[in-house]
Amino acid sequence: MQLLLLKEEDWSPLAEVETMREEKLLIVCDRGVMDNKAYMTEVEFQALLRAMELDAVTLRDGYDGVFHVVTDAKGAAEFYTLSNNRARTETPEQARELDDRLIAAWTGHPHLRVLREVTEDERYKNASLASGAESRSALPL
């Protein structure tokens, strides 16, 4: 979690510099700090927060928007595969459970958008993400 927080600190000045040029900048992260909660027990997560002197609401709400793309294992299981991602090890059932925990970790964020999959086409994922980001930021993407 600390590494991700450090990376986000590095990105923030970039957004400020771009804003000074009167251009709007959208920074999209594949992972956010609250994702960590989905990979540990509540007791472990609370212990981590105490050790780092952080609180979950501040971490969660530190993002302008959160876009969660639902796993193919939900509703499009025929497209869920381990063959296109060496880091993916979950069975479809495990992927569905993890997906639920990820959504739960971000629940309460005022601008959480859950984007459901309906096709394996990567363009659909990108269009869904862009549409969600555009409605959140009022930026044409």
N, C-alpha and C positions, 0 to 999 in steps of 0.2 A: 504494500500500500504506500509505503514511504517513497518508493521509486516513482510511482505514478503521480503522487503529489508533487514531487520535484519536477517531473516533466511538465505538469500543468503550470507550475510557477514559471518555467522557461517560456511557455507559449503565451502567457498573458501579456508580456510587453509587446509581442508581435501584434496582437490585436490592438493595443493602444497606439502603436506607431501607424498602423493602417487606418485607424479611426481619425488620427490627426490629419491624414491626407483626404479626409472626407469620403473615403471609400469604406464600404461595409465589408467586414470580414467574418466568415463563418468558419469556426474551427470544429471539425468533426473528429471525435475520438472513438476508437473501436471499443474501448473499455473505459469505465468510470470507476471512481473509488468505491462506490457502493456495490459494484459487482463482487468485490471480495466477500461480502456478507453471504452470498449464495454458495460459497465454497467452504464455509465453516459453520460450526454450531453458533447459536445465539450467545452462549457463554464465552466461546472463543472470540467472537466478534466484539462483545462488550469489554473483554479483557484487553484486546488490541486497542480499542478506543481509549480506555483508561491509560494504558501504557504510553500512548502517543498524545495524551491530553487533548483529545478531539471529541466532538459529539456528532452523532449520526445525522441529525437534522441539518446542522451547518454544512456538513459534507455533501449531503444529498441536495440541498437547495443552493449549493454554490454553482450549479450549472444553470445556464439560461433555459435550456430545454433538454429533454431526454427522449431519445427515439429508440425504442426496443423493437428489433426485427424478430418476430416469432420464429422459432426453429421449424424447419421442414418436418421434423418428427411429429409435429402437431398439424393434422389436417392435410398433409402432403407427404406422408411417410414413405411413399414410393420414391421420393426424391432425396430422402435422407440417406447419406452415405458417409463412410469413413474414408473412402478412397481419394477424396479431393482435399483432405486436410490432415496432415500427419499429427497435428496436435489434438485432433478430435478422437476421443477414445470411448465416448458414451454410447451405450445401446440406445435405440429409439426411446425406450421407457425412461432410461436415465436422463436423456436429453430433454424429455418433456418435464420431468421433475426439476431439473436444473433451470429450465426456462421459467417455470412457476416461481422458483426461488429468486431468480433475477428480477422478475416483475415485482415480486413482493418487496425486494430490497429497495426498489425505486418508488414504490407506491407511497403517495403523499406528496411527491414532487408536483408543484402546481402546473407544470407543462410536460407531463409524461404522456407520450404518444406511443401506443402499442400498434405496430404495423404487422398485419397478418400476411403470411405467404399464401399465394394461390397458384404459383407456377415456379418451375425451376429456372426460368429465364432470368439471368442476372440483371437485365435491363429493368425488369419489374421491381426488383429490390431497390435499385438506384432511383427509379421514378418514385417509388413510395417514400423513400428517405427524402428526396428532394422536395416532394409535395409537402411532407410533414415539416421540413425545415422552412420552406417558403411560408407556410401558414403561421409558423411560430415567429419568424423574423420579419415578415412582410418584405422579404427580399425576393426578387425574381431570380431563380436559379436555373 
